[in-house]
Every structure is written in structure tokens, then in C-alpha cells.
Amino acid sequence: MSNKSSNHLVNPAARDAMEKFKMEAASEVGVNLKNGYNGDLTSRQAGSVGGQMVKKMIEAYENGMK
């Protein structure tokens, strides 16, 4: 079994793009994220940000299939 972190990015240069994507998704669902630690978010807030990110990734994939 690998000890690799599940949030490891294959391309470290993508970190900034993912951070921007997360901030955009948070803004769209009305969650105020700050740079750095966001441990004060509720589970609902964090889940809504993650859900919005997944929704946008699925939409981008579907648009790429057309």
C-alpha cells in the first residue's frame, strides 16, 4: 500500500490554478475563503465548495466531448 497523499498534484505548477479554481467555486456558492487556513468553515460550506468544483469539472468534460 502506498503512503502517498491523496491530494498530491501530478504537476506542482498546477497548484496555483487549482487554488484559483477553488476560490472561484467558493465565490460562486457564497463561501468566503481566505488564503491559508480555512478550518473555521462548516462542513456544509466546505462541501458546497467541493461540490461546485466537481460540478464545474463535469461540465467542462461534457463540453469537451461535444
TIKOL-654704 format. One record per residue: x, y, z of N, C-alpha, C, O, CB in turn; residue in three letters. Coordinates in steps of 0.2 Angstrom, whole numbers, plus 5000, padded with zeros to 4 digits. Glycine has a CB too. Layout:
XYZXYZXYZXYZXYZAla ...
This chain:
500449945000500050005000500450065000500950065004499550005006Met 500350114996500750174995500550225001500050225003500550204989Ser 501050265003500950315008500850385005500950435009501550315013Asn 500750384999500650444995500050484997499450454998500650434988Lys 500050544998499550595000499050594994499150594988499750665001Ser 498350594996497850594991497750654987497450664982497150574994Ser 498050714990497950774987498650794983498750854982497750834992Asn 499050754982499650764978499550784971499150744967500150704978His 499750834969499650854962500250824958500850834959499650934961Leu 500050804952500550774947500950824945501550814944500150734941Val 500750884943501050944941501050994946500551034947500850964934Asn 501651004950501651054955501451124953501251164957502351054958Pro 501551144946501451204944500651214943500451274943501751214937Ala 500251164944499551174944499251194950498651214951499251104942Ala 499651194955499451214962499151284962498551294965500051214967Arg 499451334959499151404958498451404955497951434956499551454955Asp 498451364949497751364945497251324949496651344949497951324939Ala 497451274953496951244957496651284963496051294965497151174960Met 497151324966496951374971496451424968495951444972497551404974Glu 496651454962496151504959495451474958494951504959496451524952Lys 495451414955494851374954494451364960493851374960495051304951Phe 494751344966494451344972494151404974493551404977494951314977Lys 494551464974494251524976493651544971493151574974494851574975Met 493651534965493151554961492551514962491951534963493351534953Glu 492551444964492051404966491751424972491151424973492251324966Ala 492151444977491951474983491551534983490951544986492551484988Ala 491751574978491451644977490751624974490251664976491851684973Ser 490651574970490051564966489551534971488951544970490151514961Glu 489751504976489251474981489151514987488851504992489451404983Val 489551574987489451624993489851604999489651625005488751624995Gly 490451574998490851555004491451595004491851604999491051475004Val 491651635009492151675009492851635011492951625017492051735014Asn 493251615007493851585008494451635009494351695006494051535003Leu 494851625013495451665013496051625012496051565012495551695021Lys 496651655010497251625008497451595015497451625020497751665005Asn 497751525014497951495020497451455024497051425020498251545025Gly 497451455030497051405034496251435034496151485035497251405041Tyr 495851385033495151395032494751345037494151325035494851395025Asn 495051325042494751275047494151295050493851265054495251255052Gly 493951365050493351385053492751375049492251395051493451465055Asp 492851355043492251335039491851275041492151235044492451325031Leu 491151285040490751225042490851175037491151185032490051245043Thr 490651115039490651055034490251075028490451055022490450985038Ser 489651105029489251115024489551165019489551165013488551155027Arg 489951215022490251265017490851235013490851245007490551325022Gln 491251195017491751155013491451115008491751105002492251125018Ala 490951075010490651035005490351064999490351044993490150995008Gly 490051125000489751164994490351184990490251184984489351224997Ser 490951204992491451224988491751164984491751174978492051254992Val 491851104987492051044984491551024978491751004973492150994989Gly 490851024980490351004976490351054970490251024964489651014979Gly 490451114971490451164965491051154960490951154954490451234968Gln 491651134963492151114959492051054955492251054949492851104964Met 491751004958491650944954491150954949491150934943491350894959Val 490650994950490051014945490451054939490251034933489551064948Lys 490851094941491151134935491651084931491751094925491551194938Lys 491951044934492450994931492050954926492250934921492850954936Met 491450924929491050884924490750924919490750894913490450854929Ile 490550984920490351024914490851034909490751034903490051094917Glu 491451054911492051064907492150994903492351004897492651084910Ala 492150944906492250874902491650864897491850844891492250824907Tyr 491050874899490550864894490550914888490450894883489850874898Glu 490750974890490851024884491451004880491351014874490951094887Asn 491950974882492450954878492250894874492650874869493050934883Gly 491750854876491550794872491150814866491050774861491150754876Met 490950874866490450894860490850914854490550934849490050964862Lys 
